[in-house]
Amino acid sequence: MGCNMCVVQKPEEQYKVMLQVNGKELSKLSQEQTLQALRSSKEPLVIQVLRRSPRLRGDSSCHDLQLVDSGTQTDITFEHIMALGKLRPPTPPMVILEPYVLSELPPISHEYYDPAEFMEGGPQEADRLDELEYEEVELYKSSHRDKLGLMVCYRTDDEEDLGIYVGEVNPNGIAAKDGRIREGDRIIQINGVDVQNREEAVAILSQEENTNISLLVARPESQLAKRWKDSDRDDFLDDFGSENEGELRARKLKSPPAHQVLGAYEAPSRSSSSQQTIPPSAKYGGRHTVTMIPGDGIGPELMLHVKSVFRHACVPVDFEEVHVSSNADEEDIRNAIMAIRRNRVALKGNIETNHNLPPSHKSRNNILRTSLDLYANVIHCKSLPGVVTRHKDIDILIVRENTEGEYSSLEHESVAGVVESLKIITKAKSLRIAEYAFKLAQESGRKKVTAVHKANIMKLGDGLFLQCCREVAAGYPQITFENMIVDNTTMQLVSRPQQFDVMVMPNLYGNIVNNVCAGLVGGPGLVAGANYGHVYAVFETATRNTGKSIANKNIANPTATLLASCMMLDHLKLHSYATSIRKAVLASMDNENMHTPDIGGQGTTSEAIQDIIRHIRVVNGRAVEA
């Protein structure tokens, strides 16, 4: 008996059918000839693939082989949004292609790469929607001629895995240059629309008028650091992408221009092309959703005051509040990370580290920064009006590498009483943070960048960091570059801080210098900070101090938290609201009666907030300068 979904032949005859491209049997061509045939084709491609069904691998019936072509209903099909490599963009009908079977091996050895079953270690229990890691990716096309470079497939072979998946990312397309879309990602939404079938996905992705594409994708976390096992598929993709590999590697090492992150004064207007961390688009009614993590100590009460100021200024921001504690349960930090991935922006109080737990228990703050790859911590230390300090006219931008160095949490006791701690410095991350610092200096009109290090002692680790800074500095001849040993840096800061402009340094030195500089301008209650990655941005106070000793006493200085919220509003392109609140904060600082005890006053937190609100005038539902 035959089957209308199969070609009824003897198995040995079925193998002879192999593959066809526009009528040419690929079984008679070498792989090089096959690639040449694909690249030189002038007609819309129609690929015929004879292969086994992924879900029937052990079955010896006629269903074990299925003929896949442009007119057959199959369990898995692929559709090109852009052709691979140097192929010309296809015209309707769209290309239907099984990309990695184009080799000389018998098709019986090639099956669709199931995101669970083709990973090392066999099927993964995490390959379910409720256990996936989500990421929202914004792709921008400068014109309708730009191509996303995504190949998508629709799986119908398993009810639990129904949906749209990324089959391939073209190395020359926008998605590859962005670097966040991966093969095997499941596409949940496109431009906020739940995608149900292949036709919907293709219709949205191929619309020329769509210059901004927002993709919500999901992937099992266990797959992120592993390689696919199908070497034949890797060989095929290598043939297409090897010539661009060096260029792509260089592009990944060089970060896009740094985002303007200034706390004490307004950021200038910027074009979207110069953004480092691309802010999320506003939702219905022009409102934004921001993750709020109150943290410990004074964090919860200060976050309540931020909400109060935002309500008075009619700021179009809704907060999704997530509480994270310092206990051993990791569910809360996972929920917080998921919320930030969903909203892409967060306002955060510091989370206390529980030192009574075993050393294996990592800091919640560190987990958040490394999980979201918030690699650039930037604070702006600037002398504020009305605050009495020893040094005047301080204006320093500090750029701190945020994800490696001494904060790698790699420690062990080699023998009793002897502990080894590993400091990790990599060329890629050193180049990335140096590029960020120089871009920030360039776009802020700064004249000098100082690299802080200890390369005289740690010749390999800090020596590599210094070498990377010098390499990047060579590309910015208009900016003066100097380097300074960290111990001398702290002495120079407390004696003559005005000599510094922009400073860049590894993780631990950044923590020290941040606190010294905050003290120079009045203390931890006055300086805001931001943590930036390629996708996410988290705003907090600069010194990451919980203020536990003054919690719930109504004496905490709200300035740093409010300035951090202004930085967040600038990031969301809500510049008028940020300017209004920032100017109100600085105006209130001029009133010594409103100074809190940390800067020599007797005012309370509530009084300071009410004075700030009095300086904000609302006209037609929008905050304006009073």
C-alpha positions in Angstrom: 0.0 0.0 0.0 1.2 3.5 -0.8 0.9 6.8 1.1 0.0 10.1 -0.4 2.7 11.8 1.6 5.6 9.6 0.4 7.2 8.6 -2.8 6.7 4.8 -2.9 9.9 3.2 -4.0 12.4 0.8 -2.6 14.6 2.4 0.0 17.7 2.1 -2.2 15.9 3.8 -5.0 14.6 6.6 -2.7 18.2 7.5 -1.8 18.9 8.2 -5.5 16.2 10.9 -5.5 18.4 12.9 -3.1 18.0 16.7 -3.5 17.1 19.0 -6.4 17.6 22.7 -7.0 15.6 24.0 -9.9 15.6 20.5 -11.4 19.3 19.8 -10.9 20.0 16.7 -8.8 22.5 17.6 -6.1 23.5 14.0 -5.6 25.6 14.3 -8.7 27.3 17.5 -7.6 30.0 18.2 -5.1 29.3 20.4 -2.2 31.3 23.2 -3.9 29.2 22.8 -7.1 26.0 22.8 -5.0 26.9 26.1 -3.3 27.8 27.6 -6.7 24.4 26.4 -8.1 22.6 28.1 -5.3 24.5 31.4 -5.6 24.2 31.7 -9.3 20.5 30.8 -9.5 18.5 33.5 -11.3 15.1 32.0 -10.6 13.2 31.7 -7.3 14.7 28.6 -5.6 12.6 25.5 -5.1 14.5 22.9 -3.0 13.3 19.2 -2.9 14.6 17.4 0.1 14.1 13.7 0.8 14.7 13.0 4.5 13.5 11.2 7.5 10.8 12.7 9.7 12.3 13.8 13.0 9.6 12.1 15.1 9.7 8.8 13.2 13.4 8.0 13.2 13.0 4.5 14.5 10.0 3.7 12.2 10.7 1.5 9.2 7.4 2.2 7.5 7.0 4.3 4.4 6.4 7.3 6.6 10.1 7.1 7.6 10.9 9.2 4.4 9.0 12.2 3.2 9.4 14.2 0.0 9.6 17.9 0.9 8.8 20.4 -1.8 7.0 23.6 -2.3 3.6 22.0 -2.6 3.7 19.3 0.1 2.3 19.7 3.6 5.2 18.7 5.9 6.0 18.6 9.5 8.8 21.1 9.1 9.4 23.7 6.4 11.7 26.6 6.1 11.1 30.0 4.5 13.7 32.5 3.6 13.3 36.2 4.6 16.7 36.6 2.9 18.8 34.1 0.9 21.9 32.7 2.5 25.3 34.1 2.0 25.6 35.9 -1.3 22.3 34.6 -2.8 20.0 37.3 -4.1 16.9 38.1 -2.1 14.2 35.6 -3.2 11.0 36.7 -4.9 7.7 34.8 -4.4 7.3 31.9 -4.0 9.5 32.1 -0.9 12.4 29.8 -0.7 11.7 26.5 1.1 15.0 25.1 2.2 16.5 22.5 4.5 19.9 24.3 4.8 22.3 21.8 6.3 21.5 18.8 4.2 23.4 20.1 1.2 26.3 17.7 1.4 27.4 14.5 -0.2 26.3 12.3 2.7 23.1 10.2 2.4 20.0 12.1 3.5 19.3 9.3 6.0 21.9 10.9 8.3 20.3 14.4 8.2 17.4 15.4 10.4 16.0 18.7 11.5 18.0 20.0 14.4 15.5 19.8 17.3 16.6 22.4 19.8 16.4 19.8 22.6 17.4 16.5 20.9 20.4 17.8 19.1 22.1 19.3 22.1 24.8 17.4 24.0 23.2 15.2 26.6 20.0 14.4 24.8 16.5 15.9 25.3 16.3 18.8 27.8 13.4 19.1 30.1 13.7 22.9 29.9 12.5 22.9 26.3 9.0 24.1 27.3 7.6 27.6 27.1 7.1 28.0 30.9 10.8 27.1 31.5 12.4 29.2 28.7 14.5 32.3 28.9 12.9 35.2 27.1 14.6 38.1 25.3 13.1 41.0 23.4 15.2 42.0 20.4 14.7 45.3 18.5 16.0 45.2 14.9 16.2 48.5 13.0 16.3 48.8 9.2 17.6 52.2 7.9 15.7 51.6 4.6 13.4 49.0 3.0 16.4 47.7 1.1 18.0 46.4 4.3 17.4 42.7 5.0 16.8 41.1 8.4 18.6 38.0 7.3 16.4 35.6 9.2 15.2 32.2 8.0 12.3 30.9 10.0 10.6 27.5 10.2 7.2 26.3 11.4 7.1 23.1 13.4 4.0 21.0 13.5 5.6 17.7 14.4 5.0 17.8 18.1 2.1 19.5 19.9 4.4 20.7 22.7 6.8 22.3 20.2 4.3 23.9 17.8 5.4 27.3 16.7 7.8 29.5 14.7 11.6 28.9 15.1 14.7 30.7 13.8 16.3 28.3 11.4 19.3 30.3 10.3 20.7 33.8 10.8 22.4 35.2 7.7 25.8 36.6 8.6 25.3 39.6 6.3 21.9 40.5 7.6 20.8 43.0 10.3 20.0 40.2 12.8 23.5 38.9 12.6 25.0 42.3 13.1 22.8 42.8 16.1 24.1 39.5 17.5 21.2 38.6 19.9 19.1 36.3 17.7 20.3 32.7 17.7 19.5 29.6 15.7 16.8 27.5 17.3 15.2 30.5 19.1 11.5 30.2 19.3 9.7 33.4 18.1 6.8 34.2 20.5 5.8 37.7 19.2 6.6 39.9 16.2 5.9 43.6 16.8 3.8 42.7 19.8 1.6 40.2 17.9 1.5 36.5 18.9 2.6 34.6 15.9 0.4 31.5 15.3 1.6 30.2 11.9 4.2 30.6 9.2 2.1 32.8 7.0 1.7 35.4 9.8 5.4 35.4 10.5 6.4 35.8 6.8 3.8 38.5 6.2 5.0 40.7 9.1 8.7 40.2 8.6 8.7 40.8 4.9 6.7 44.1 5.0 8.9 46.7 3.5 7.3 49.5 5.5 8.3 47.8 8.8 11.6 49.5 9.5 11.5 48.6 13.2 11.0 44.9 14.0 10.5 43.8 17.6 11.0 40.1 18.3 10.2 38.3 21.5 12.2 35.1 21.5 12.6 32.2 23.9 15.3 29.6 24.4 16.2 27.1 27.0 19.0 28.5 29.2 20.8 25.2 29.1 21.5 25.7 25.4 23.2 29.0 25.4 26.8 27.9 26.0 26.6 24.6 24.0 27.3 23.8 20.4 25.1 22.0 17.9 26.2 18.4 17.3 25.4 18.2 13.6 28.9 18.8 12.1 27.5 18.6 8.6 25.3 21.5 9.2 28.2 23.5 10.7 30.3 22.7 7.6 27.6 24.0 5.3 27.2 27.3 7.3 31.0 27.7 7.5 31.2 27.7 3.7 28.8 30.6 3.6 30.1 32.6 6.5 33.8 32.0 6.7 34.7 34.9 4.5 32.8 37.3 6.9 34.0 35.7 10.1 36.9 38.1 10.8 34.7 41.1 10.1 32.0 39.8 12.4 34.4 39.1 15.2 35.9 42.6 14.9 32.4 44.1 14.9 31.5 42.2 18.1 34.6 43.4 19.9 33.9 47.0 19.0 30.8 48.2 20.8 28.4 50.6 19.3 28.7 54.2 20.4 28.1 54.6 24.1 24.8 55.9 25.4 24.8 59.3 27.1 24.6 58.7 30.8 24.7 61.9 32.8 23.2 62.3 36.2 23.5 65.9 37.4 22.7 67.6 34.2 20.7 67.1 31.1 21.8 64.8 28.3 21.9 66.4 24.9 19.6 65.1 22.2 20.9 62.1 20.3 20.2 60.2 17.1 19.1 56.6 17.3 22.2 55.6 15.3 24.4 56.6 18.2 22.6 54.7 20.9 24.4 51.9 22.8 21.5 50.5 24.7 18.4 50.9 22.5 15.5 52.0 24.7 12.2 50.1 24.5 9.4 51.6 22.5 6.5 53.2 24.4 3.4 51.1 24.8 -0.3 52.0 24.2 -0.9 55.7 25.1 2.8 56.5 25.1 3.4 54.8 28.5 6.4 52.8 29.5 6.6 49.9 31.9 9.7 49.9 34.1 10.8 47.1 36.6 11.2 48.5 40.1 13.4 46.6 42.6 13.1 48.4 46.0 16.0 46.4 47.5 16.9 46.6 51.2 17.6 49.4 53.7 16.4 52.8 52.6 15.5 51.5 49.1 11.8 50.8 49.7 11.1 54.2 51.2 13.0 56.1 48.5 11.2 54.2 45.8 7.9 55.3 47.3 9.1 58.9 47.0 10.1 58.3 43.4 6.5 57.2 42.7 5.1 60.2 44.4 7.3 62.6 42.4 6.4 60.8 39.2 2.7 61.0 39.9 2.9 64.7 40.5 4.9 65.3 37.3 2.5 63.1 35.4 5.4 60.9 34.1 4.0 58.3 31.7 5.7 55.4 33.5 4.1 52.3 35.1 6.3 50.4 37.6 6.3 46.6 37.8 7.5 46.1 41.3 9.6 43.0 42.1 11.0 42.3 45.5 14.4 40.5 45.9 15.7 39.4 49.3 19.2 38.3 50.4 18.0 34.8 51.5 19.2 31.6 49.8 16.0 31.2 47.7 16.9 32.1 44.1 13.3 32.3 42.8 13.0 36.0 43.5 16.2 37.0 41.6 15.0 34.8 38.7 11.7 36.7 38.7 13.5 40.0 38.8 15.8 39.1 35.9 12.8 37.9 33.9 10.9 41.2 34.6 13.9 43.2 33.4 14.2 41.1 30.3 10.5 41.8 29.7 10.7 45.6 30.3 14.4 46.1 29.4 14.7 49.0 31.9 14.8 48.9 35.7 15.1 51.3 38.7 16.8 49.5 41.6 17.7 49.9 45.2 20.7 48.0 46.5 20.2 44.4 47.7 22.0 43.4 50.8 24.4 40.5 50.6 23.8 37.9 53.3 27.3 37.1 54.7 25.8 34.3 57.0 25.2 32.1 54.0 27.9 29.8 52.5 30.5 31.3 50.2 28.8 29.6 47.2 25.9 32.0 47.7 26.5 34.8 45.2 25.6 38.4 45.6 22.2 39.1 44.1 23.5 42.4 42.7 26.3 40.6 40.9 24.0 37.9 39.6 21.8 40.5 38.1 24.6 42.4 36.4 26.3 39.3 34.9 23.0 37.6 33.9 21.9 40.7 31.9 25.5 41.5 30.7 25.3 45.0 32.2 29.0 45.5 31.4 29.3 49.3 31.8 28.7 50.9 35.1 28.8 54.7 34.7 28.5 57.4 37.4 28.7 61.2 37.1 30.4 62.9 40.0 29.7 66.7 39.8 29.7 69.4 42.4 26.1 70.3 43.3 24.8 73.7 44.3 24.4 74.4 48.0 26.5 71.4 49.1 29.6 72.5 51.1 32.7 70.4 50.1 36.5 70.8 50.3 36.9 70.7 46.5 34.8 72.7 44.0 34.2 72.4 40.3 34.4 68.6 40.2 33.0 67.0 37.0 34.1 63.4 36.5 32.6 60.6 34.5 33.7 57.2 35.8 33.3 54.1 33.6 33.7 50.8 35.4 33.8 47.3 33.8 31.0 45.5 35.5 31.1 41.8 34.7 34.5 40.4 35.4 37.7 41.1 37.3 37.7 40.3 41.0 33.9 40.0 40.9 34.1 36.7 39.0 33.2 34.8 42.2 35.9 32.2 41.6 37.4 31.3 44.9 38.6 28.1 46.6 40.5 26.9 49.6 43.5 24.9 48.1 44.6 23.7 51.5 43.3 24.5 55.0 44.0 28.2 55.7 45.0 29.0 52.1 42.5 30.6 49.8 42.9 31.4 46.1 40.8 34.1 44.4 40.8 34.3 40.6 40.8 37.7 38.9 39.5 37.4 35.3 40.5 40.0 32.7 39.7 39.3 29.0 40.7 41.1 25.9 37.2 41.2 24.5 35.6 42.8 27.6 38.5 45.2 28.1 38.3 46.4 24.5 34.5 46.7 25.0 34.6 48.9 28.1 37.5 51.0 26.7 35.5 51.6 23.5 32.5 52.6 25.6 34.6 55.1 27.6 36.1 56.8 24.6 32.7 57.0 22.8 31.2 58.5 25.9 34.0 61.0 26.1 33.7 61.9 22.5 29.9 62.4 22.6 30.0 64.3 25.9 32.6 66.8 24.6 35.2 65.5 27.0 39.0 66.0 26.3 40.7 63.3 28.3 40.4 59.7 29.3 42.4 58.2 32.2 42.8 54.4 32.5 43.3 53.3 36.1 45.2 50.0 36.6 47.9 48.2 38.6 49.9 46.9 35.7 53.2 47.5 37.5 52.4 44.5 39.8 49.7 42.5 37.8 51.6 42.7 34.6 49.4 40.1 32.7 45.9 40.9 33.9 46.0 44.7 34.3 48.7 44.8 31.6 46.2 43.4 29.2 43.6 45.9 30.3 46.0 48.8 29.8 47.1 47.4 26.4 43.4 47.3 25.3 42.9 50.9 26.4 45.9 52.0 24.5 44.7 50.2 21.4 41.3 51.9 21.5 42.9 55.3 22.3 44.8 55.2 19.1 41.4 55.5 17.3 40.6 58.7 19.1 43.5 61.1 18.4 41.4 64.1 19.4 41.1 62.8 23.0 44.1 62.9 25.4 44.9 59.5 26.9 46.8 58.9 30.1 47.1 56.0 32.5 47.5 56.0 36.3 48.2 53.4 38.9 45.2 52.9 41.2 46.9 53.9 44.5 48.3 57.1 43.0 44.8 57.7 41.5 43.1 57.8 44.9 45.8 60.2 46.2 45.4 62.5 43.2 41.6 62.4 43.6 41.6 63.6 47.2 44.2 66.3 46.5 43.4 67.6 43.0 40.3 66.0 41.5 39.7 68.7 38.9 42.5 67.1 36.7 40.2 64.2 35.9 37.7 64.1 33.1 36.7 60.6 32.1 38.1 57.6 33.9 37.9 53.9 32.9 39.0 51.0 35.0 38.4 47.3 35.9 35.7 46.2 38.3 37.3 46.4 41.8 39.1 49.7 41.1 35.8 51.1 39.9 34.1 50.3 43.1 36.9 52.1 45.1 37.1 55.1 42.9 33.3 55.5 42.7 33.1 55.7 46.5 36.0 58.1 46.8 34.5 60.4 44.1 31.0 60.3 45.7 32.6 61.4 49.0 34.3 64.3 47.2 31.0 65.8 46.1 29.0 65.3 49.3 28.4 61.6 49.9 26.5 58.5 48.7 23.1 60.2 48.8 24.0 62.6 46.0 25.4 60.6 43.1 23.4 58.5 40.7 24.6 55.6 38.6 23.6 53.4 35.7 24.4 49.9 34.4 24.3 49.5 30.7 24.4 46.4 28.4 23.6 46.0 24.8 19.9 45.3 25.6 19.1 46.3 29.2 19.7 49.2 31.4 19.4 49.3 35.2 19.6 52.6 37.2 20.5 52.9 40.8 22.6 55.0 43.3 26.3 55.2 42.5 27.8 53.6 45.7 25.4 50.7 46.0 24.9 51.3 49.7 21.8 49.9 51.4 21.8 52.6 54.1 20.5 50.0 56.6 21.5 52.1 59.6 19.2 55.0 58.7 16.3 52.9 57.2 12.8 54.0 58.2 14.0 57.1 60.0 12.9 59.6 57.4 16.4 61.1 57.1 17.7 59.4 53.9 18.8 61.8 51.2 16.5 61.2 48.1 18.8 63.1 45.7 20.8 60.1 44.3 17.7 58.0 43.7 15.8 60.8 42.0 18.7 61.7 39.8 19.0 58.0 38.9 15.3 58.1 37.9 16.0 61.1 35.7 18.8 59.2 34.0 16.2 56.5 33.4 13.7 59.0 31.9 16.4 60.3 29.6 17.1 56.8 28.5 13.4 56.3 27.7 13.6 59.6 25.7 11.2 61.3 28.2 13.6 64.3 28.3 11.1 67.0 29.3 10.1 65.0 32.4 13.7 64.3 33.3 14.7 67.9 32.9 11.8 69.1 35.0 12.5 66.7 37.9 16.3 67.2 37.7 16.0 71.0 37.9 13.6 70.7 40.8 16.0 68.5 42.7 18.9 70.9 42.1 16.7 73.9 43.0 15.8 72.2 46.3 19.5 71.6 47.0 20.0 75.4 47.1 17.7 75.6 50.1 19.8 74.6 53.1 16.6 74.1 55.2 15.9 71.1 53.0 19.3 69.5 53.5 19.2 66.1 55.1 21.6 65.2 57.9 24.1 63.5 55.6 25.1 66.9 54.1 24.9 68.9 57.3 21.2 69.8 57.5 18.2 69.0 59.7 15.6 68.3 57.0 13.7 65.1 56.6 13.2 63.0 53.6 9.6 63.9 53.4 10.3 67.6 53.6 12.9 67.3 50.8 10.4 65.5 48.6 7.7 68.1 49.2 10.1 70.9 48.4 11.1 69.2 45.1 7.4 68.7 44.2 6.8 72.4 44.8 9.4 73.2 42.2 7.6 71.1 39.6 4.8 72.8 37.7 2.4 70.7 35.6 0.7 72.3 32.5 -1.8 70.2 30.5 -0.7 67.0 32.1 3.0 67.6 31.4 5.7 68.6 33.9 7.4 71.9 33.0 10.0 74.0 34.7 8.5 76.0 37.6 
